[in-house]
Amino acid sequence: SRLGAGQFYPPTVLVDCTATMRIMQEEVFGPIMCVARVASGTDDEAVAMCNQCDFALGSAVFSASKHRASSMIKRIHAGMGAVNDLEGVTYLSQSLPF
């Protein structure tokens, strides 16, 4: 392989994450997606969970209702927000160098 040891981390999905987990509180530079369940199922709790992290370069909200997702993304404190798209990746992927 042209990559040296430790230079590749496979895409990973972590499920059943909680707000107290280190991975949910620190900025992760890698192809990692954390999935957390919102116990009450309310939009307010979901937004509060997102805003518990001090690091938030980007966030994404997926919903069948664009109005609902747009309302939520406006309340999430992150550098970049996207609705029904993974942090604008669909749009930005055309200019990525890899």
FIVEX-806714 format. One record per residue: x, y, z of N, C-alpha, C in turn; residue number from 1. Coordinates in Angstrom, 1 decimal. Each point is the difference from the previous one (the first is absolute). Layout:
   n_east   n_north     n_up   ca_east   ca_north    ca_up   c_east   c_north     c_up     k
        X         Y        Z         X          Y        Z        X         Y        Z   NUM
...
// end
This chain:
   n_east   n_north     n_up   ca_east   ca_north    ca_up   c_east   c_north     c_up     k
      0.8      -1.2      0.0      -0.8        1.2      0.0      0.9       1.2      0.0     1
     -0.5       1.1     -0.6       0.8        1.2     -0.1     -0.2       0.8      1.3     2
     -0.9      -0.4      0.9      -0.2        0.7      1.3      0.9      -0.7      1.0     3
      0.6       0.7      0.8       0.8       -0.5      1.1     -0.9      -0.6      1.1     4
      0.6      -0.7      0.9      -0.8       -0.6      1.1     -0.6       1.2      0.8     5
     -1.3      -0.2      0.4      -0.7        1.0      0.8     -0.5       1.2     -0.8     6
      0.1      -0.1     -1.3      -0.4        1.1     -0.9     -1.4      -0.2     -0.6     7
     -0.7      -1.1      0.4      -1.3       -0.2     -0.5     -0.9      -0.6      1.1     8
     -1.2       0.6      0.1      -0.9       -0.5      1.0     -1.3      -0.3     -0.8     9
     -0.5      -1.2      0.1      -1.2       -0.3     -0.8     -1.2       0.8      0.4    10
     -0.9       0.3     -0.9      -1.3        0.6      0.4     -0.7      -0.8      1.0    11
     -0.5       0.7      1.1      -0.5       -0.7      1.1     -1.3       0.7      0.5    12
     -1.0      -0.8      0.3      -1.3        0.5      0.6     -0.1      -0.6      1.4    13
     -0.1       0.9      1.0      -0.2       -0.4      1.4     -1.4       0.3      0.4    14
     -0.7      -1.0      0.5      -1.4        0.1      0.3     -0.2       0.0      1.5    15
     -1.1       0.4      0.5      -0.4        0.1      1.4      1.0       0.8      0.8    16
      0.4       1.1     -0.6       0.9        1.0      0.7     -0.8       0.8      1.0    17
      0.6       0.4      1.0      -0.6        0.9      1.0      0.8       1.3      0.1    18
     -0.6       1.0      0.5       0.6        1.4      0.1      1.2      -0.1      0.9    19
      0.1      -0.9      0.9       1.2       -0.1      0.9      1.2      -0.6     -0.5    20
     -0.2      -0.7     -1.2       1.2       -0.7     -0.6      1.0       1.0     -0.5    21
      1.3      -0.3      0.2       1.1        0.9     -0.5     -0.2       0.3     -1.5    22
     -0.3      -1.0     -0.8      -0.2        0.2     -1.4     -1.0       1.0     -0.4    23
     -1.0       0.2      0.9      -1.0        1.0     -0.2      0.3       1.4      0.5    24
      1.2       0.1      0.7       0.4        1.3      0.6      1.2       0.6     -0.6    25
      0.7      -0.8     -0.8       1.2        0.5     -0.7     -0.1       0.0     -1.5    26
      0.8       0.9     -0.6       0.0        0.0     -1.4      0.7      -1.2     -0.6    27
     -0.6      -0.6     -0.9       0.6       -1.2     -0.6      0.3       0.2     -1.5    28
      1.3      -0.1     -0.3       0.4        0.1     -1.4      0.1      -1.3     -0.6    29
     -1.0      -0.5     -0.6       0.1       -1.3     -0.6     -1.4      -0.4     -0.5    30
     -0.1      -1.0     -0.8      -1.3       -0.4     -0.6     -0.8      -0.8      1.1    31
     -0.5       0.7      1.0      -0.7       -0.6      1.1     -1.4       0.7      0.1    32
     -1.0      -0.8      0.1      -1.4        0.6      0.2     -0.5      -0.6      1.3    33
     -0.4       0.9      0.9      -0.6       -0.4      1.3     -1.5       0.1     -0.1    34
     -0.7      -1.1      0.4      -1.4        0.1      0.0     -0.5      -0.1      1.4    35
     -0.9       0.9      0.4      -0.5        0.1      1.3     -1.5       0.0      0.0    36
     -0.7      -0.6      0.9      -1.4        0.0      0.0     -0.5       1.1      1.0    37
     -1.0       0.7     -0.4      -0.6        1.0      0.8     -1.1      -0.6      0.8    38
      0.2      -0.1      1.3      -1.0       -0.8      0.9     -1.4       0.5     -0.2    39
     -0.2       1.3      0.1      -1.4        0.5      0.0     -0.5       0.1     -1.4    40
      0.9       0.0     -1.0      -0.5        0.1     -1.4     -0.4       1.4     -0.4    41
      0.3       1.0      0.9      -0.3        1.4     -0.4      1.1       0.7     -0.7    42
     -0.4       1.0     -0.8       1.0        0.8     -0.7      0.8       0.8      1.0    43
     -0.6       0.5      1.0       0.7        0.8      1.0      1.1      -0.8      0.7    44
     -0.3      -1.3      0.3       1.1       -0.8      0.7      1.1      -0.3     -1.0    45
     -0.4      -0.3     -1.3       1.1       -0.2     -1.0      0.9       1.2     -0.2    46
     -0.6       1.2      0.0       0.8        1.2     -0.2      0.9       0.2      1.2    47
     -0.6      -0.2      1.2       0.8        0.1      1.3      1.2      -1.0      0.0    48
     -0.2      -1.2     -0.5       1.0       -1.0      0.0      1.1       0.5     -0.9    49
     -0.3       0.5     -1.2       1.0        0.5     -0.9      0.8       1.1      0.5    50
     -0.7       0.9      0.8       0.7        1.2      0.5      0.8      -0.3      1.3    51
      0.0      -1.2      0.5       0.8       -0.3      1.1      1.5      -0.1     -0.3    52
      0.4      -0.2     -1.2       1.4       -0.2     -0.4      0.6       1.4     -0.3    53
      1.2       0.2      0.5       0.7        1.3     -0.2      0.6       0.1     -1.4    54
      0.1      -1.1     -0.7       0.6       -0.1     -1.3     -1.1      -0.3     -1.0    55
     -0.2       0.8     -1.0      -1.1       -0.3     -1.0      0.3       0.7     -1.3    56
      0.9      -0.6     -0.8       0.3        0.6     -1.3     -1.2      -0.1     -0.9    57
     -0.8      -1.1      0.1      -1.1       -0.1     -0.9     -1.0      -0.9      0.6    58
     -1.3       0.1     -0.4      -1.0       -0.8      0.4     -1.0      -0.3     -1.1    59
     -0.8      -1.0      0.1      -1.0       -0.3     -1.0     -1.3      -0.5      0.7    60
     -1.1       0.4     -0.5      -1.3       -0.5      0.4     -0.7      -0.6     -1.1    61
     -0.5      -1.3      0.2      -0.7       -0.7     -1.0     -1.5      -0.1      0.4    62
     -0.9       0.3     -0.9      -1.4       -0.1      0.4     -0.8      -0.1     -1.3    63
     -1.2      -0.6      0.0      -0.9        0.0     -1.1     -0.6       1.4     -0.2    64
      0.0       0.8      1.1      -0.5        1.3      0.0      1.2       1.0     -0.1    65
      0.1       0.6     -1.2       1.1        1.0     -0.1     -0.2       1.2      0.9    66
     -1.3       0.4      0.3      -0.2        1.1      0.9      0.4      -0.4      1.4    67
     -0.2      -1.2      0.5       0.4       -0.4      1.3      1.5       0.0      0.1    68
      0.7      -0.6     -1.0       1.4       -0.1      0.0      0.7       1.4      0.0    69
     -0.6       0.9     -0.8       0.5        1.3     -0.1     -0.1       0.8      1.3    70
     -1.1      -0.2      0.7      -0.2        0.6      1.3      1.0      -0.5      1.0    71
      0.3      -1.3     -0.1       1.0       -0.6      1.0      1.4       0.5     -0.3    72
      0.4       0.0     -1.3       1.4        0.3     -0.3      0.3       1.5      0.3    73
     -1.0       0.8      0.0       0.2        1.4      0.4      0.3       0.2      1.4    74
     -0.4      -1.0      0.9       0.3        0.1      1.4      1.2      -0.7      0.5    75
      0.7      -0.8     -0.9       1.2       -0.7      0.3      1.2       0.9     -0.2    76
      0.8       0.1      1.1       1.2        0.8     -0.1      1.2      -0.7     -0.6    77
      0.1       0.2     -1.3       1.1       -0.7     -0.8      0.4       0.9     -1.1    78
      1.2      -0.2     -0.4       0.6        0.8     -1.1     -0.7      -0.1     -1.3    79
     -0.5      -1.2     -0.3      -0.8       -0.2     -1.2     -1.1      -1.0      0.2    80
     -1.1       0.3     -0.6      -1.2       -0.9      0.2     -0.6      -0.4     -1.3    81
     -0.5      -1.2     -0.1      -0.7       -0.4     -1.2     -1.3      -0.7      0.3    82
     -0.9       0.0     -0.9      -1.3       -0.6      0.1      0.0      -1.2     -1.0    83
     -0.3      -1.2      0.4      -0.1       -1.2     -0.8      1.2      -0.1     -0.9    84
      1.2       0.3      0.5       1.3       -0.2     -0.7      1.0      -0.1      1.0    85
      1.0      -0.7     -0.2       1.1       -0.2      1.0      1.0       1.1      0.0    86
     -0.3       1.1      0.7       0.8        1.2      0.2      0.4       0.6     -1.4    87
     -0.9       0.0     -0.9       0.2        0.6     -1.3      0.9      -0.9     -0.9    88
      0.3      -1.2      0.4       0.9       -0.9     -0.8     -0.4      -0.1     -1.4    89
     -1.3      -0.2     -0.3      -0.4       -0.2     -1.3      0.4       1.2     -0.9    90
     -0.1       1.2      0.5       0.4        1.1     -0.7      1.5       0.2     -0.1    91
      0.6      -0.2      1.2       1.5        0.3      0.1      0.8      -1.1     -0.6    92
     -0.5      -1.3     -0.2       0.9       -1.1     -0.4      0.6       0.2     -1.3    93
     -0.5       0.8     -0.9       0.5        0.2     -1.3      1.4       0.7      0.1    94
      0.3       0.7      1.1       1.2        0.7      0.1      1.0      -0.6      0.9    95
     -0.3      -1.1      0.6       1.0       -0.7      0.9      1.1      -0.5     -0.7    96
      1.2       0.0      0.6       1.2       -0.5     -0.7      0.2      -1.5      0.1    97
     -0.8      -0.7      0.7       0.2       -1.4      0.1     -1.3      -0.8     -0.2    98
// end
